């Protein structure tokens, strides 16, 4: 699972601090932001990798970088790029990535999803319902060449549509239970639909994979769309895109889509129980040392909760 967490701060000396969106406060504020990758199952989860996000204003500020001990090789990159770097580091250590889960902050980036696909990884990610796609049956046609300029490219007769338009009165929803909550079973209605993502990034990548613009036949790859619409709502409340086949059991798709509660549980325990946000140092190395120790403490407590209690003599 991929996510980011924020730490409200005062002043300008703490490494990576800047005025940016702060999830802890729900608004733009002076804060640090870190990206993390977590391993999760239905019963436990734990962070595997962390990296502090370095805002653009820090990239060329040599004085602040020097005082905070930011390594020379660390530059400004987007949170998506940070997440890819963390996943690459874990993969280089031999970790097999089964399914990657993230919220719309990462899933709305088509280029991010395509980077995962290029690495051969499966994902289930929340997406923006405004993302455009075409139906499965949409077929491109080849316009006649007029004799001037480069050859015409294949095109579709109908424009791409937002994901919301794929849900109609005929869409079949299925009741799915994904876990047992503190107040009973957590259940909702879901539908699985195949679509062809059709944004600029999706088209550009399809052309590249076909060997170039002139070699592309215009066919866009199929992807699976998971849609949630609870019984008592007028319309869908959630959209997730995955590169897993539509034949994947819907219970598995829903379980992965809803797995993000584990990462929220981790952040809550790390902050409230183990002092993740209590670090008052200002350096790059100090911050990463702190989160490493806090993560080790949480991993230890998680193992103790899962291990059977030792037998004591009668």
C-alpha positions in Angstrom: 0.0 0.0 0.0 1.2 3.5 -0.8 0.2 6.7 1.0 1.6 9.9 2.4 1.3 11.5 5.9 1.8 15.0 7.1 3.3 16.6 10.2 2.3 20.2 11.0 5.3 22.4 12.0 6.1 25.9 13.1 9.0 27.8 11.6 11.1 27.1 8.5 14.1 25.2 9.7 12.8 21.6 9.9 13.9 19.7 6.9 11.3 19.7 4.1 8.9 22.0 5.8 6.8 24.2 3.5 3.3 25.5 3.1 1.5 22.7 1.4 -1.6 20.5 1.8 -1.6 19.0 5.2 -3.8 16.0 5.6 -3.6 16.1 9.4 -5.3 19.5 9.3 -7.3 19.1 6.1 -6.0 22.3 4.6 -2.8 24.0 3.3 -0.5 24.7 6.2 3.2 24.7 7.2 4.1 21.0 7.4 6.4 18.2 6.4 5.1 15.4 4.2 6.4 11.8 3.9 5.6 9.0 1.5 5.5 5.5 2.8 5.0 1.9 1.5 3.3 -0.6 3.8 2.8 -4.4 3.7 -0.7 -5.4 4.7 -2.9 -8.4 5.2 -6.4 -8.7 6.6 -5.0 -9.1 10.1 -1.8 -6.9 10.2 0.2 -4.2 8.5 3.5 -2.4 8.9 5.5 0.3 7.0 8.4 -1.1 4.9 9.9 2.1 3.5 9.8 5.9 4.1 11.1 9.0 2.5 10.5 12.6 3.3 9.1 14.7 0.5 11.4 17.6 -0.4 9.3 20.6 -1.8 10.5 22.6 -4.8 11.5 25.6 -2.6 14.1 23.4 -1.0 15.6 22.1 -4.2 18.0 25.1 -4.9 18.2 26.6 -1.4 21.7 25.6 -0.6 21.7 27.3 2.8 18.7 25.4 4.1 19.8 22.2 2.6 23.2 22.5 4.2 21.8 23.3 7.6 19.4 20.4 7.4 22.0 18.0 6.1 20.0 17.1 2.9 22.2 14.8 0.7 23.3 16.3 -2.6 21.6 13.5 -4.6 18.2 14.3 -3.1 16.3 16.7 -5.3 12.7 17.6 -5.8 10.6 14.8 -7.3 6.8 14.3 -7.2 5.2 12.1 -4.5 4.4 9.6 -7.2 8.1 9.4 -8.2 9.1 9.0 -4.6 6.6 6.1 -4.2 8.0 4.4 -7.4 11.6 4.8 -6.0 10.5 3.2 -2.7 8.9 0.3 -4.5 12.0 -0.2 -6.7 14.2 -0.3 -3.6 11.9 -3.0 -2.1 11.9 -5.0 -5.3 15.7 -4.8 -5.5 15.8 -6.5 -2.0 13.8 -9.4 -3.4 10.3 -8.4 -2.2 7.6 -9.8 -4.4 4.9 -7.1 -4.9 1.5 -8.9 -5.1 -1.0 -6.1 -5.6 -0.3 -2.4 -5.0 -3.1 -0.3 -3.4 -3.3 3.5 -3.3 -5.9 6.3 -3.0 -6.9 8.7 -5.8 -3.9 10.9 -4.9 -1.8 8.4 -6.7 -4.4 6.5 -8.8 -5.6 9.6 -10.7 -2.1 9.8 -12.3 -2.4 7.6 -15.4 1.4 7.9 -15.9 1.9 6.5 -12.4 -0.3 3.5 -13.2 1.5 2.9 -16.4 4.9 3.0 -14.6 3.6 0.1 -12.4 2.4 -1.8 -15.4 5.8 -1.4 -17.1 7.4 -3.0 -14.0 5.0 -5.9 -14.3 3.1 -5.1 -11.1 -0.7 -5.4 -10.5 -2.6 -2.6 -8.8 -6.0 -1.6 -7.5 -6.2 2.2 -7.2 -8.9 4.7 -6.5 -9.3 7.0 -9.5 -11.0 10.3 -10.4 -14.5 9.7 -11.8 -13.8 12.5 -14.3 -11.1 10.3 -16.0 -12.1 9.5 -19.6 -12.4 6.1 -21.2 -14.1 4.3 -24.0 -16.4 1.2 -23.9 -15.0 -2.3 -24.6 -16.8 -2.4 -28.0 -15.3 0.9 -29.3 -13.3 0.2 -32.4 -11.0 2.7 -34.2 -11.3 3.3 -38.0 -8.7 4.4 -40.4 -9.6 7.6 -42.3 -8.8 7.8 -46.0 -5.4 9.4 -46.7 -5.8 12.7 -48.5 -2.4 12.6 -50.1 -0.8 15.5 -48.2 1.2 15.4 -45.0 1.9 12.4 -42.8 -0.5 9.4 -43.0 -3.7 9.8 -41.0 -3.9 8.0 -37.6 -6.7 5.6 -36.5 -9.4 7.4 -34.6 -12.7 6.7 -32.9 -16.0 7.9 -34.1 -17.3 8.8 -30.6 -15.4 10.9 -28.1 -14.1 9.4 -24.8 -16.5 9.7 -21.8 -16.0 10.2 -18.1 -16.2 7.1 -16.0 -19.4 8.3 -14.4 -21.2 7.8 -17.8 -20.5 4.1 -17.8 -23.0 3.5 -14.9 -26.6 3.2 -16.1 -29.8 1.8 -14.9 -28.8 -1.5 -16.5 -25.5 -1.8 -14.5 -25.6 -4.9 -12.4 -24.4 -4.4 -8.8 -23.5 -7.2 -6.4 -23.6 -7.2 -2.6 -20.1 -7.8 -1.2 -18.9 -8.2 2.3 -15.2 -7.3 2.6 -14.5 -7.5 6.4 -15.9 -7.7 9.9 -15.9 -4.3 11.5 -16.3 -3.3 15.1 -20.0 -2.7 14.5 -20.7 -5.7 12.3 -20.1 -6.8 8.7 -18.9 -4.1 6.3 -20.9 -4.5 3.1 -21.9 -2.5 0.0 -22.9 -3.0 -3.7 -20.2 -3.2 -6.4 -20.1 -3.6 -10.1 -17.2 -4.6 -12.4 -16.9 -3.0 -15.8 -14.3 -3.3 -18.6 -13.2 0.0 -20.1 -10.5 1.4 -22.3 -8.7 4.4 -20.6 -8.3 7.1 -23.3 -6.5 10.0 -21.8 -3.3 11.5 -23.4 -1.0 9.4 -21.4 -2.8 6.2 -22.2 -2.8 6.9 -25.9 0.9 7.9 -25.9 1.9 4.7 -24.1 -0.2 2.6 -26.5 1.6 4.2 -29.4 5.0 3.6 -27.9 4.2 -0.1 -27.1 3.1 -0.5 -30.7 6.4 0.6 -32.0 5.6 4.2 -32.8 2.9 6.6 -33.9 2.7 5.2 -37.4 2.6 1.6 -36.3 -0.3 2.0 -33.8 -3.6 0.4 -34.9 -5.6 2.7 -32.6 -6.7 0.0 -30.2 -6.5 1.0 -26.5 -5.8 -1.7 -23.8 -8.6 -3.0 -21.6 -8.7 -2.2 -17.9 -11.1 -3.3 -15.2 -13.2 -0.7 -13.4 -14.6 -1.4 -9.9 -17.6 0.8 -8.9 -19.3 1.1 -5.5 -22.8 2.3 -5.1 -24.4 1.6 -1.7 -28.1 0.7 -1.6 -29.2 4.0 -0.1 -27.4 6.4 -2.5 -28.4 7.9 -5.8 -25.1 7.3 -7.5 -21.7 5.7 -7.2 -19.5 6.7 -4.3 -16.2 5.2 -5.4 -14.2 4.2 -8.5 -11.1 2.0 -8.7 -9.0 1.0 -11.7 -7.0 -2.2 -11.9 -4.9 -4.0 -14.5 -6.2 -7.3 -13.1 -8.6 -9.2 -15.4 -12.3 -8.7 -15.1 -12.6 -12.4 -14.2 -10.8 -11.7 -10.9 -13.3 -12.6 -8.1 -15.1 -9.4 -7.1 -14.6 -10.2 -3.5 -10.8 -10.0 -4.0 -11.1 -6.7 -5.9 -13.3 -5.2 -3.2 -11.0 -6.5 -0.4 -8.0 -4.8 -2.0 -9.8 -1.6 -2.8 -11.0 -1.3 0.8 -7.6 -2.4 2.3 -6.5 1.3 2.9 -8.1 1.2 6.3 -4.9 -0.7 7.4 -2.6 2.2 6.5 -4.8 4.6 8.4 -4.6 2.3 11.3 -0.8 2.3 11.0 -0.5 6.1 10.9 -2.8 6.4 13.9 -0.8 3.9 16.0 2.5 5.3 14.8 1.5 8.8 15.8 -0.7 8.4 18.8 1.0 5.4 20.4 4.7 5.6 19.3 5.4 9.3 18.7 5.9 9.4 15.0 5.0 13.1 14.9 6.9 14.0 18.1 10.3 14.4 16.4 11.7 17.9 17.1 15.0 17.6 15.3 15.6 19.4 12.0 17.9 17.2 9.9 17.3 14.8 7.1 19.3 12.0 8.8 17.6 12.6 12.1 14.1 12.5 10.7 14.8 9.2 8.9 16.5 7.7 12.0 13.4 8.6 14.0 10.8 7.0 11.6 13.0 3.9 11.3 13.0 3.4 15.1 9.3 4.1 15.4 8.6 1.6 12.5 10.7 -1.0 14.2 8.8 -0.5 17.5 5.4 -0.9 15.6 6.7 -4.0 13.8 7.6 -5.5 17.2 4.2 -4.7 18.8 2.5 -6.2 15.7 4.4 -9.4 16.0 3.6 -9.6 19.7 -0.1 -9.2 19.0 0.0 -12.0 16.4 2.2 -14.4 18.3 0.4 -16.8 20.7 1.0 -16.1 24.3 3.7 -18.1 26.0 2.5 -21.0 28.2 3.1 -20.5 31.9 3.5 -23.3 34.4 0.4 -24.2 36.3 
